Amino acid sequence: MYDLAIIGGGINGCGIARDAAGRGWKVLLCEQNDLGSGTSSASTKLIHGGLRYLEYYEFRLVREALMEREVLWGIAPHIVWPLRFVLPYHNKLRPRWLLRLGLFLYDNIGGRKKLPKTRSVDLSRDVTGLPLKPQFKRGFEYSDCWVEDSRLVVLNAMAAAELGAQIATRTRCLSATRQDGFWEVVLRDGVSGETRNIRACGLVNAAGPWVGDVAQTVTRNNDRAPVRLVQGSHIVVPKLYDHPECYIFQNADKRIFFVIPYEQDFTLIGTTDQDYQGDPALVHASVDEIAYLCSSASDYLRVKVTPEMVVWTYSGVRPLYDETGDSAAQAATRDYVLKLDAPDAGPPLLSVFGGKITTYRRLAESALAELAPRLPAVSGRAVGWTAHEALPGGDFPMEGFDDALRKAAVRYPFLAPAHLRRLLRAYGTRIGEILGGATSLDELGTLYGADLTEAELRYLVRAEWVRTADDALWRRSKLGLRLSKSEVAAVAEALRRILETREVAA
Ligand SMILES: Cc1cc2nc3c(=O)[nH]c(=O)nc-3n(C[C@H](O)[C@H](O)[C@H](O)COP(=O)(O)OP(=O)(O)OC[C@H]3O[C@@H](n4cnc5c(N)ncnc54)[C@H](O)[C@@H]3O)c2cc1C
C-alpha cells in the first residue's frame, strides 16, 4: 500500500516524487518508457523567467521562475549554470524602451543575488557582435541559467528513490479506479509484459502531453482535459562561433528564438511553436520547421545556416493548459495549473497541466499542498525542504564547479581534461562511484566511442535506470552526437550483456 502513486516520470512527476518521499510519504512512480523520455528531454534547457511572458502580463509566473534560477543552481551546481544572453536591438521590431523596461523588471522582480545584471552592449565593438550581421549595432545582455533537462529528471528520481520511493520505469499505468476508499492501480511491466495491482491513498496524473489520454483511458474522467498540445523543435549544427554567450533573437512573427553554444562543439537553435495533433511519442522536427529555424538564424548571423548543416534535431510537445484554445500557440499560458478531483471521502486525484522545467519544484510544492490534507499524516522533512537539499552529486558550493574540477584533476590525473569535465558536469560528486579507485583509463574497461567507458555504462545501469542505448546516449548524456552507428550498436550490445549478467547475479 502506497500513500501516493504518480503516473509519469517527467520532471513534474519526479519532482513531486522527491518532495513527497522527503516529506515522509510512501511513494510509487511509474513511467511507461525511460525517465525524461517525454517533453522533459526536449526543452531548450533554460532555467529562465521567460522575458517574453512579461508581454502577456504573466508576472507571477515570471517572478516565481526568476527566483528558481538561483535555487536550482544552488541545489544542482553540476547540471545548472549561469549563462549570458545577448538581445540585439532590431529597428523594425520591439522598441528599445520596451526591451529596456522588460529587462529592468527581469533584473528586479526575481530576487537576483549572484547572477550578473543586465548591461547595454555596443555590438560594433564587443566580441558578441562578431558573429552578427553589421546592421546590429546595439543590444542588451542579461542572465539566465542552463540546465541539463533530462539529467534533472533522473536526479530527482534518484533522490526520491534514496528517500524510499519506488521508481518503476518501463511500467505503464493501464487503469486506476476508486475502490473502498483507495486507488486500485493496474501497472504493466513493459519488459516482462506482466501486470500487477497496487493500492494508493492518492493519485497524481503527471503524464505531460498524455495527461488527457490518461484522464480518458486510465482514470476515465468524462470531462475534456483542458490541454493544448504545442510542438517545439530544435536543430543542432556544428559550432557557429567561439565565445560562450547565447543569443535571443526576435522574429517578425513576434516569436523569439535562441542560439546557444552546445556540447562544446555545436550550436543549438530553437524553438518553434505550432499546434500538434496525434501521438506525442511520434513528434519530430518537420522539414518546414528546420527551414524556418535555419532562415531565422541566418537573418541575424553573418554565416548562412542551411538544412545541410543540421547534425541532429529534437522535438517535444508542450502540454499547455488552455480552456479556450482560440489564441496563437505562442500566447497559450506557460503557467501550470493543478486540478484536484477529491469527491467526499473518496481518494484524491491531482492532474498536472502545463508548467515549465524551471518551476517544477514549486509545482511539486503546490501539488503536495493540495494533496496533504487528504493523505495520511506523516512526520518527514518540512515544507520547502527541496530548495535547500542538494540533488545527487550537487553537494558542493554553487560557484564551486571550477574548484571541484581542479580537485578531481588531482585525484584522477589519468583522465583527459574534457573527459573529466564531462563526468563532473554529469555526475558531480558522485563521479567516485564510476571511477572508484582506478588509476588508469584501462581500469575503466572497454572504451565504446568518444570517452564512454564500460565503468560509466555499468553505473548508468546500476544507479540511473538505463536500459537502452538511447537512454545512455541521448538522455543521461549527449554522447549520441559523437558516436558512429557501429559504436552505438556496440553500446546496445554491451547494455544487453550488462543487464543479462545483472539478472543472473540477482
Ligand atoms: C520545445 C520546448 C521547449 C521548452 N523549453 C523550456 C525551457 O527552456 N525551460 C523550461 O523551463 N521549460 C521548457 N519547456 C517546458 C518543459 O519542457 C515542460 O513543461 C516539461 O518538461 C513538462 O514535464 P512533464 O513532467 O509534465 O511531462 P513529460 O516530461 O512529458 O513527462 C510525462 C511522462 O508521462 C509518461 N506517461 C504518459 N502516460 C503514461 C502512463 N499511462 N503510464 C506511465 N507513464 C506515462 C510519459 O512517458 C512521459 O515520460 C519546453 C517545452 C518544449 C516542448
The ligand as an SDF file (V2000), in Angstrom:
LIG
                    3D

 53 58  0  0  0  0  0  0  0  0999 V2000
   10.2410   22.8080  -27.3540 C   0  0  0  0  0  0  0  0  0  0  0  0
   10.1070   23.0270  -25.8850 C   0  0  0  0  0  0  0  0  0  0  0  0
   11.0000   23.8770  -25.2350 C   0  0  0  0  0  0  0  0  0  0  0  0
   10.8820   24.0740  -23.8590 C   0  0  0  0  0  0  0  0  0  0  0  0
   11.8300   24.8390  -23.2420 N   0  0  0  0  0  0  0  0  0  0  0  0
   11.7680   25.0120  -21.9130 C   0  0  0  0  0  0  0  0  0  0  0  0
   12.7920   25.7420  -21.2560 C   0  0  0  0  0  0  0  0  0  0  0  0
   13.7840   26.1680  -21.8540 O   0  0  0  0  0  0  0  0  0  0  0  0
   12.6730   25.9240  -19.9170 N   0  0  0  0  0  0  0  0  0  0  0  0
   11.6200   25.4290  -19.2230 C   0  0  0  0  0  0  0  0  0  0  0  0
   11.5740   25.6820  -18.0200 O   0  0  0  0  0  0  0  0  0  0  0  0
   10.6450   24.6940  -19.8080 N   0  0  0  0  0  0  0  0  0  0  0  0
   10.7140   24.4640  -21.1330 C   0  0  0  0  0  0  0  0  0  0  0  0
    9.7570   23.7100  -21.7600 N   0  0  0  0  0  0  0  0  0  0  0  0
    8.6450   23.1470  -20.9670 C   0  0  0  0  0  0  0  0  0  0  0  0
    9.0180   21.8430  -20.2750 C   0  0  0  0  0  0  0  0  0  0  0  0
    9.8670   21.0560  -21.0700 O   0  0  0  0  0  0  0  0  0  0  0  0
    7.7650   21.0300  -19.9560 C   0  0  0  0  0  0  0  0  0  0  0  0
    6.8030   21.8400  -19.3500 O   0  0  0  0  0  0  0  0  0  0  0  0
    8.0560   19.8710  -19.0060 C   0  0  0  0  0  0  0  0  0  0  0  0
    9.1220   19.0980  -19.4830 O   0  0  0  0  0  0  0  0  0  0  0  0
    6.8240   19.0070  -18.8210 C   0  0  0  0  0  0  0  0  0  0  0  0
    7.1760   17.9480  -17.9780 O   0  0  0  0  0  0  0  0  0  0  0  0
    6.1230   16.8350  -17.5690 P   0  0  0  0  0  0  0  0  0  0  0  0
    6.7440   16.0180  -16.4950 O   0  0  0  0  0  0  0  0  0  0  0  0
    4.8170   17.4720  -17.2610 O   0  0  0  0  0  0  0  0  0  0  0  0
    5.8900   15.9870  -18.9140 O   0  0  0  0  0  0  0  0  0  0  0  0
    6.7980   14.8610  -19.6050 P   0  0  0  0  0  0  0  0  0  0  0  0
    8.2390   15.1480  -19.4990 O   0  0  0  0  0  0  0  0  0  0  0  0
    6.2700   14.6250  -20.9610 O   0  0  0  0  0  0  0  0  0  0  0  0
    6.5280   13.5770  -18.7130 O   0  0  0  0  0  0  0  0  0  0  0  0
    5.3200   12.8580  -18.7490 C   0  0  0  0  0  0  0  0  0  0  0  0
    5.6610   11.3770  -18.7180 C   0  0  0  0  0  0  0  0  0  0  0  0
    4.4840   10.6080  -18.5020 O   0  0  0  0  0  0  0  0  0  0  0  0
    4.7030    9.3490  -19.1000 C   0  0  0  0  0  0  0  0  0  0  0  0
    3.4030    8.6820  -19.2500 N   0  0  0  0  0  0  0  0  0  0  0  0
    2.3530    9.0630  -20.0250 C   0  0  0  0  0  0  0  0  0  0  0  0
    1.3270    8.1860  -19.8960 N   0  0  0  0  0  0  0  0  0  0  0  0
    1.7230    7.2380  -19.0140 C   0  0  0  0  0  0  0  0  0  0  0  0
    1.1080    6.0650  -18.4700 C   0  0  0  0  0  0  0  0  0  0  0  0
   -0.1280    5.6940  -18.8060 N   0  0  0  0  0  0  0  0  0  0  0  0
    1.8170    5.3070  -17.5790 N   0  0  0  0  0  0  0  0  0  0  0  0
    3.0890    5.6560  -17.2310 C   0  0  0  0  0  0  0  0  0  0  0  0
    3.7060    6.7550  -17.7230 N   0  0  0  0  0  0  0  0  0  0  0  0
    3.0400    7.5420  -18.5960 C   0  0  0  0  0  0  0  0  0  0  0  0
    5.3690    9.7060  -20.4240 C   0  0  0  0  0  0  0  0  0  0  0  0
    6.0720    8.6130  -20.9860 O   0  0  0  0  0  0  0  0  0  0  0  0
    6.2680   10.8670  -20.0230 C   0  0  0  0  0  0  0  0  0  0  0  0
    7.6210   10.4700  -19.8070 O   0  0  0  0  0  0  0  0  0  0  0  0
    9.8510   23.4470  -23.1260 C   0  0  0  0  0  0  0  0  0  0  0  0
    8.9670   22.5770  -23.7840 C   0  0  0  0  0  0  0  0  0  0  0  0
    9.1130   22.3540  -25.1450 C   0  0  0  0  0  0  0  0  0  0  0  0
    8.2070   21.3730  -25.8360 C   0  0  0  0  0  0  0  0  0  0  0  0
  1  2  1  0
  2  3  1  0
  2 52  2  0
  3  4  2  0
  4  5  1  0
  4 50  1  0
  5  6  2  0
  6  7  1  0
  6 13  1  0
  7  8  2  0
  7  9  1  0
  9 10  1  0
 10 11  2  0
 10 12  1  0
 12 13  2  0
 13 14  1  0
 14 15  1  0
 14 50  1  0
 15 16  1  0
 16 17  1  0
 16 18  1  0
 18 19  1  0
 18 20  1  0
 20 21  1  0
 20 22  1  0
 22 23  1  0
 23 24  1  0
 24 25  2  0
 24 26  1  0
 24 27  1  0
 27 28  1  0
 28 29  2  0
 28 30  1  0
 28 31  1  0
 31 32  1  0
 32 33  1  0
 33 34  1  0
 33 48  1  0
 34 35  1  0
 35 36  1  0
 35 46  1  0
 36 37  1  0
 36 45  1  0
 37 38  2  0
 38 39  1  0
 39 40  1  0
 39 45  2  0
 40 41  1  0
 40 42  2  0
 42 43  1  0
 43 44  2  0
 44 45  1  0
 46 47  1  0
 46 48  1  0
 48 49  1  0
 50 51  2  0
 51 52  1  0
 52 53  1  0
M  END
$$$$
